[in-house]
């Protein structure tokens, strides 16, 4: 593991005085890479909106199934995972390289704690390769240039943006960013995207208000139509844009979650 621990045991550069998205998400997924401030905010949100935990787990399930689909059914051997989050079970490289040991994966995040853990834990197979890029989603040129050192942009790439684009407060900017990444991908590439869609009710409004008051980065919930618009010009794979637990579930889907997702191919 890289990085020097701070006085409270956190790696150097990690702020434990304010909650961070990756760590709160890690807490909801049952992980241990979080701090009291993250658990406090996670609990405050669960108090008014307990289904957020099911949504987080459904998002992770969609990652596993969509990456598996890209590797097994679509023959994709290169992946660009933007907004990596903290390593947990079913990471992109684990799913991809289980199906195709020679798969190459580039992870992108700019959270110092994610950087520390990713470099220590996200090791790939001998046949494949795994790299980490310390960059922000809003820096597409930097991300694409760095990813190009491992990935071949003349061959199809699987782009995953899960639980991340909601951190861009302006929807037009968010759409433009996704468009910039998709434009850089060759024909046959795929986009897997999943993000939060909240119903208009007092509980969800309170949950979002608590998040934005307590987290380092604010979050903006989408509408289903906004999620669908990220796939404009692409060929959506069945079953289209749906709640994450409804995307090709391996067993009973259960009650719909507020994480909407889709997987689409670039013509």
PyMOL commands that set and color helices and strands:
alter all, ss='L'
color gray80, all
select helices_A, chain A and resi 21-28+36-48+52-72+92-99+112-121+140-147+165-167+171-184+202-214+224-229+244-246
alter helices_A, ss='H'
color red, helices_A
select strands_A, chain A and resi 78-82+104-109+129-134+158-162+190-196+235-236+242-243+259-265
alter strands_A, ss='S'
color yellow, strands_A
deselect
rebuild
show_as cartoon
